[in-house]
Amino acid sequence: MKVLLDKKIPYSDLFAESLKLDIDVFSDESFDISNVIEDSIVIVRSTYKTHGRDVSNNVKLLCSVSTGEDHIDKESLIAKGIPVKFSTGANAVAVKEYFLSSLAFLIKDQQFDVNGDRILIIGAGNIGSAIAKTLAEFKIDFDTFDPFVGGTINEIKNLHKYKLITAHVPLTRNGKYPTYNMLNDLIFSQVLKDTIIINTARGGIIDEDALMFALDKGKLEYAGLDVFLNEPNPSIHLLMHNSCLLYTSDAADEGLGVDLGGR
């Protein structure tokens, strides 16, 4: 069984060497999953999307090193009998540390007051719950919202209470609680002008047009972005915005820390 591995996966060379398997590497910009000609395990990143692709039946297992699942057309793969695996929870510690590093920077820069400001955590899964636990240990006020596992609040409202809002949810477009563009103009219209938004979840969680408008009009103080809608080619206008205080490209997911230089 051959293993086809995205060469941009960190430490993939060490992985290949240690297992002594028949491994070929590829670049996701040119890789055509429909042309896999022998039985293979294919390992991709979140930048490789299978929607609209005729995945070869020679793919016996498709793995993604991301925790997000929206880049994989699971329904079509299930219909073909091709199993899919994700790295659920693998980046929880790294993303938690990224958020806490961002928070520490904001505290140092006097953009967040630990004695008076409050945080809203949207999503209380592996990452959100870990952040909540750390904030509780430091006696920083917060609320959590999660309709699936429960939180300290049952709906997103009274947003004027929160200095910082952070999202830790998967990107979903269907179901009772879709998260696509859940942080939108309606949300931004309800927050205080000095509110800070941090997104380390998925780019599509935030309506980027609405975010740009809110930043331009002074409805938001800052945005801290680790993920973007059109990765790996995000909006240049958003990247260059003076109110994008902290921005990286999936640094949290890879455990690379936070770009404290920001803008």
C-alpha positions in Angstrom: 0.0 0.0 0.0 1.5 3.3 -1.1 1.2 6.5 1.1 0.7 9.8 -0.7 1.6 12.7 1.6 1.3 16.5 1.2 4.9 17.7 1.3 3.9 20.9 3.2 2.8 19.0 6.2 5.2 19.9 9.0 7.8 17.2 9.8 6.4 15.0 7.0 10.0 14.0 6.1 10.6 12.7 9.6 7.3 10.9 9.5 8.2 9.2 6.2 11.7 8.2 7.3 10.6 6.8 10.7 7.9 4.5 9.2 10.0 3.2 6.4 6.9 3.0 4.2 6.5 3.4 0.4 5.7 7.2 0.5 5.4 9.7 -2.2 5.0 13.4 -1.5 2.9 15.9 -3.5 2.0 19.5 -3.7 -1.7 20.2 -3.2 -1.6 22.8 -5.9 -1.0 20.2 -8.6 -2.2 16.9 -7.0 -5.0 15.3 -8.9 -6.7 12.8 -6.6 -8.7 11.4 -9.5 -5.5 10.1 -11.1 -4.3 7.9 -8.2 -3.5 4.7 -10.1 -2.6 2.2 -7.3 -4.0 1.4 -3.9 -3.0 4.3 -1.6 -3.5 6.1 1.6 -3.8 9.9 0.9 -2.9 12.4 3.6 -3.9 16.0 2.9 -4.0 19.4 4.6 -7.1 21.7 5.0 -6.0 23.5 1.8 -6.9 20.5 -0.4 -10.6 20.4 -1.2 -12.3 17.3 -2.6 -15.6 18.9 -3.6 -16.2 18.6 -7.3 -13.4 16.0 -7.7 -13.9 12.4 -8.8 -11.8 10.7 -6.2 -10.2 7.6 -7.5 -11.4 4.3 -6.2 -7.8 3.4 -5.6 -7.8 5.7 -2.6 -8.4 3.3 0.2 -8.2 5.9 3.0 -8.2 9.6 3.0 -6.7 11.4 6.0 -6.6 15.1 6.8 -4.1 16.5 9.3 -6.7 19.2 10.1 -9.4 19.2 12.7 -11.8 21.0 10.3 -13.8 18.8 8.0 -15.4 21.3 5.5 -12.8 20.8 2.8 -13.7 17.1 2.4 -16.8 16.0 0.6 -17.6 13.3 3.0 -20.9 12.3 1.4 -19.4 11.5 -1.9 -16.5 9.5 -0.3 -18.9 7.5 1.8 -21.0 6.7 -1.3 -17.8 5.3 -2.8 -16.9 3.4 0.3 -13.8 5.4 0.9 -13.2 6.0 4.7 -12.1 9.4 5.9 -10.2 10.3 9.0 -9.5 13.7 10.6 -7.2 14.9 13.4 -9.9 15.9 15.8 -8.5 17.4 19.0 -4.9 17.2 17.8 -4.4 21.0 17.8 -6.3 21.8 20.9 -3.3 22.6 23.1 -1.7 24.7 20.4 -4.8 26.7 19.6 -5.4 27.3 23.3 -1.9 28.6 23.8 -2.2 30.8 20.7 -5.3 32.4 22.2 -3.7 32.8 25.6 -0.6 34.4 23.9 -2.9 36.8 22.1 -4.7 37.6 25.3 -1.4 38.2 27.1 -0.4 40.6 24.4 -3.7 42.5 24.7 -3.2 42.7 28.5 0.3 43.9 28.2 -0.8 46.5 25.6 -3.6 47.6 28.0 -6.3 46.5 25.5 -7.8 44.1 28.0 -8.4 44.6 31.7 -8.4 41.3 33.7 -10.2 42.9 36.6 -13.2 44.3 34.6 -13.4 42.9 31.1 -15.3 39.8 30.1 -14.8 37.2 27.4 -17.3 35.3 25.3 -16.2 31.9 24.1 -18.3 30.5 21.3 -17.8 26.8 21.2 -17.1 24.7 24.3 -15.5 21.6 22.8 -11.9 20.5 23.2 -10.4 24.0 22.7 -13.2 26.2 24.1 -13.5 24.2 27.3 -9.7 24.3 27.8 -9.6 28.0 27.4 -12.5 28.4 29.9 -10.7 26.3 32.4 -7.5 28.4 32.2 -9.5 31.7 32.4 -11.3 30.4 35.5 -7.9 29.6 37.1 -6.8 33.2 36.5 -10.2 34.5 37.7 -10.9 36.2 34.4 -14.6 36.6 33.7 -16.1 34.7 30.8 -19.2 33.1 29.3 -19.4 30.1 27.0 -22.0 29.4 24.4 -22.4 25.9 22.8 -25.8 24.5 21.9 -24.5 21.0 21.7 -22.5 20.5 24.9 -24.0 23.4 26.9 -22.5 26.6 28.2 -23.0 29.3 30.8 -25.4 31.1 28.4 -28.1 29.6 26.1 -28.0 32.2 23.4 -25.7 34.9 22.0 -27.1 38.2 23.2 -26.2 41.1 25.5 -23.0 41.4 23.5 -22.2 44.8 25.0 -21.0 42.8 28.1 -17.9 41.4 26.3 -14.6 43.1 25.5 -13.4 40.0 23.6 -15.2 37.4 21.6 -13.4 34.2 20.5 -14.7 31.4 18.2 -13.8 27.8 18.5 -16.4 25.9 16.3 -16.3 23.8 13.2 -17.4 25.3 9.9 -20.9 24.0 9.0 -23.4 25.3 6.5 -26.4 23.1 7.4 -28.3 21.9 10.5 -30.0 23.8 13.2 -26.9 25.7 14.2 -24.8 26.5 11.1 -21.6 28.4 11.8 -20.9 29.8 8.4 -20.8 33.6 8.7 -22.1 33.3 12.3 -20.0 36.4 13.2 -21.8 38.9 10.9 -23.1 42.4 10.6 -25.9 41.6 13.1 -23.4 40.5 15.7 -21.0 43.4 15.0 -23.9 45.9 15.4 -24.5 44.7 19.0 -21.0 44.9 20.4 -19.2 47.9 21.9 -16.8 49.8 19.8 -13.8 48.6 21.7 -14.7 44.9 21.3 -12.0 42.6 20.0 -12.8 39.6 17.8 -10.4 36.6 17.7 -10.9 33.7 15.3 -8.8 30.6 15.3 -11.5 28.3 14.1 -12.3 28.5 10.3 -12.2 31.4 8.0 -15.9 31.1 7.0 -17.0 31.6 10.6 -16.6 35.4 10.1 -18.4 37.3 7.3 -15.2 39.1 6.2 -17.1 41.8 4.2 -19.1 42.6 7.4 -15.9 42.5 9.4 -14.2 44.9 7.1 -17.1 47.3 7.2 -17.3 47.1 11.0 -13.5 47.8 11.3 -13.8 50.7 8.8 -16.7 52.3 10.6 -15.1 51.9 14.0 -17.7 49.4 15.2 -14.9 47.0 16.3 -11.6 47.8 18.0 -9.5 45.0 16.6 -9.7 41.6 14.9 -7.2 38.8 15.6 -7.2 36.4 12.7 -5.4 33.1 12.4 -7.7 31.8 9.7 -9.2 33.3 6.5 -11.9 32.6 4.1 -9.9 32.0 0.9 -6.7 30.3 2.2 -4.0 30.2 1.0 -4.9 33.4 -0.8 -6.8 35.6 1.8 -8.1 39.1 1.2 -5.1 41.5 1.0 -7.4 44.3 2.1 -8.2 42.5 5.3 -4.5 41.5 5.9 -3.4 45.1 5.5 -6.1 46.6 7.6 -4.7 48.7 10.5 -7.2 47.1 12.9 -6.0 43.5 12.2 -3.9 43.5 15.3 -2.8 39.9 15.2 -2.9 37.8 12.1 -1.1 34.7 11.0 -1.9 31.8 8.7 -2.9 28.8 10.8 0.0 29.3 13.2 -2.2 28.2 16.0 -3.0 25.0 14.3 0.6 24.2 13.8 1.7 25.3 17.2 3.9 28.2 15.9 2.7 30.8 18.3 1.3 34.3 17.6 2.8 37.0 15.4 3.0 39.7 18.1 4.2 42.2 15.6 0.7 42.3 14.0 -0.2 45.6 12.6 
